[in-house]
């Protein structure tokens, strides 16, 4: 399993997963801590619920990494891509209130999570594309 980490592309992928996980955690911690300050948040959302959602999302990314490291490359990368897309969920805040209704810190954590999700998604897509090209049988 650790031999899969011996290449730069694999180490880069895992580093991007970790960077995205940290950015996501920062956003979720900020959200849970300042939940009452986020504009128009539904009253049924609790700090515990916010943390539970983060754990659920992170579990998808972790499962992807584990499968990837165990040689289940395609399914691992697919789960990592799903994890990356979940990073865009912070934009849901803007369906409740305009960007201008959020504080600078709120906007920064939302956009940081989305940016790292985009970087991870782009890298994962390019990794899958290169893998498919290598496995393609010439006609």
SEVEXVEX-77160 format. One line per field, with one value per residue (C-alpha): x, y, z. Coordinates in steps of 0.5 Angstrom, whole numbers. Example, Ala and Ser with C-alpha at 12.3 -4.5 7.8 and 13.67 -1.06 7.14 Angstrom:
// SEVEXVEX-77160
X = c(25	27)
Y = c(-9	-2)
Z = c(16	14)
This chain:
// SEVEXVEX-77160
X = c(0	6	9	3	6	13	11	10	3	1	4	1	-6	-6	-3	-9	-14	-10	-10	-18	-19	-16	-20	-26	-25	-24	-30	-34	-31	-32	-40	-41	-38	-41	-48	-52	-49	-49	-55	-62	-59	-65	-66	-66	-58	-54	-47	-47	-50	-45	-39	-43	-44	-36	-35	-39	-36	-29	-31	-32	-25	-22	-25	-23	-16	-16	-18	-13	-8	-10	-10	-17	-15	-21	-26	-21	-21	-28	-29	-24	-27	-34	-31	-28	-35	-38	-33	-37	-43	-41	-44	-51	-50	-51	-58	-60	-57	-52	-45	-45	-49	-44	-37	-31	-29	-35	-34	-26	-28	-33	-29	-22	-26	-29	-22	-19	-24	-24	-16	-17	-23	-18	-12	-17	-20	-13	-10	-16	-15	-8	-9	-14	-9	-4	-9	-12	-10	-8	-12)
Y = c(0	5	3	7	13	13	17	24	24	20	24	30	27	25	32	36	31	33	41	40	37	42	48	44	43	50	52	47	49	57	55	51	56	62	58	64	69	66	69	66	59	54	53	46	46	45	45	38	37	41	37	31	33	34	27	24	28	27	19	19	22	18	12	14	15	8	5	8	6	-1	-1	0	6	8	7	11	17	17	18	23	27	26	29	35	36	36	42	47	45	52	56	54	59	64	61	63	70	74	74	81	79	74	77	77	71	67	68	67	60	58	60	57	50	51	53	47	43	45	44	37	36	38	34	28	29	29	23	19	22	20	13	12	14	9	4	5	-1	2	1)
Z = c(0	2	-5	-8	-5	-8	-14	-15	-18	-12	-7	-10	-10	-3	-1	-5	-1	6	4	2	8	12	8	9	16	17	14	18	24	23	21	27	32	29	26	29	25	19	15	14	17	18	26	25	24	30	31	32	26	22	25	23	16	16	18	13	7	10	10	3	2	6	3	-3	-1	2	-4	-8	-4	-4	-12	-13	-17	-21	-15	-11	-15	-17	-9	-9	-14	-11	-4	-8	-11	-4	-3	-7	-2	2	-4	-1	4	-2	-4	3	3	-2	-1	2	8	10	14	10	15	12	5	6	9	4	-2	1	1	-6	-9	-6	-8	-15	-15	-12	-18	-23	-21	-20	-27	-30	-27	-29	-36	-36	-33	-39	-44	-42	-41	-48	-53	-60	-66)
